[in-house]
Amino acid sequence: NYQARNFMMNDMKVGDLVLFYHSNAKPPGVAGVAVISKEAVPDVTAQDEKSKYYDPKAAPEKPIWFCVEVKFKSKFKNFVSLDELRDQKALKEMLVLKRGQRLSIQPVTAKEFDTVVKLGSG
C-alpha cells in the first residue's frame, strides 16, 4: 500500500516508538511496543518471484516498496483489543479507529500512544 509505504519512508525515524498492532489476530489489537531500528530500506520480498509480495515492477536498481526495521521493546501485560481501543474517549480521533481506515500502519499522537500504553500496562 502506497500510503503505508509513505508513512514508513517519510515519517518513521530510528528511535521512534511504535505500537505493535496485530491486525490478523482474533481479536485484533495492540500487543506491545517496538522501536524503529532502521529507517526505510527496500523491501526485498517485492523483488522475490516466489514471494506473495512480489511486484514485477520492482527492481533492485529502482525499488518501489520500502519497509522499516523494528526491534522488540516491550510486551503489554494486557493485550488491548480493537474493541477496547474504540471504547476509549481519549482515542476517538485515532486514525486506525476511523471508519474506512484499513491500514494498521498509521501515525498516532503522543496522547494516543500514552493512552494505549497505559491500557496495556494494566
N, C-alpha and C positions, 0 to 999 in steps of 0.2 A: 504494500500500500504506500503510495507516494506521500501521503500526509504523515504516516508513522516514520517513514524514511527521513522526511524533512525535519521532524522533531529531533530525531537522533543525530542528524548531520549538523543542525544549526543551534540546537538548544542544550543538548546534554554535554556536560564537561566533566573531565576527570575530577573525582572527589564529590560530585553531586550524589546526594542520597536519593534513592528511588523506592517506591513501594513495589514489592514483588506480588503481582496480581496473577492469580491462577484463573484464566478465562475459560479453560476447558474442564475445570473441576465441577463436581456436583456437590454442593452449590459453588458457583464462582465466588471469589473473594480475595482478600489480601492475607498473605501468609507471613510476611515479614518485610525486612528492609535489606536492600542491596546498595552497593556503591558503584558508580561508574569507574571502571579501572582502566579503560582505554577508549578514547574518542572514536568517532565513526571510522570504520575500516570497511573495505569492500566485502560484501557477503559472498564468499566463495561458493556457497551452495547454489547460487544463481547461475554459476558457470559449470556446474556438475550435471551432465546429461542424465545421470542416474538419480538425481535428487528431485523430490516432488516440487522443489522451489526453483527448478531450472528455468531460466529465461534465455531463449536463443539470441535475444538482442544484447545480452550482457557479455562482455568480453574482458579479459584481464587488462587490456590496454585502455578500455573505456567502460568501466563498471557503471552499472545503473543503480544497483541495490547496495545499501550500506547498513551496518549494524554497529552498535556499541558493545563493548565487553563489560560485563558486570561481575562483581565479586560479592559473595555472601557476607552480610554484616550481622544480621540477627533474625531469629525466628520468633514470631509472636507467641506469647503464652496462649492467647486465644485467637483462633482464625476469625477474621472479620468478613462475614458473608456479604454478598452484594445487597441482600435484603436489609442487613444491619446498617450498611452504609446509607441506604435510601431512607432509613428511619431517623437519621441524624439531621436536625435542622441546620446545624453548622455546615453541613455538606450539600445543602440544597442546590448550590451553584456549581458543584463539582462536575466537570465536563463528562467524565465517564458515566455519570448517572443521568445525563440529559437524554431525552427521547431522541431516538435516531442515531445515537452515538454507538458505534460498534467497535471502535478501536480501544484496546486496553493500554495502548501507549498514548498517554495524554499528559499534558502539563498539569500540575497541581500547585495551589498556593501554599505558602508556609503554614497558614492556619489550617488548611485541609490536611496537609501532611501530619501536623501535630495532633489533630483530632483523630486521625486514623491510627497513629502510633499509640495514642492514649487508649483507644478502644482495644487494640491488640495486646496492650500491656496488662490488661485486667485491672 
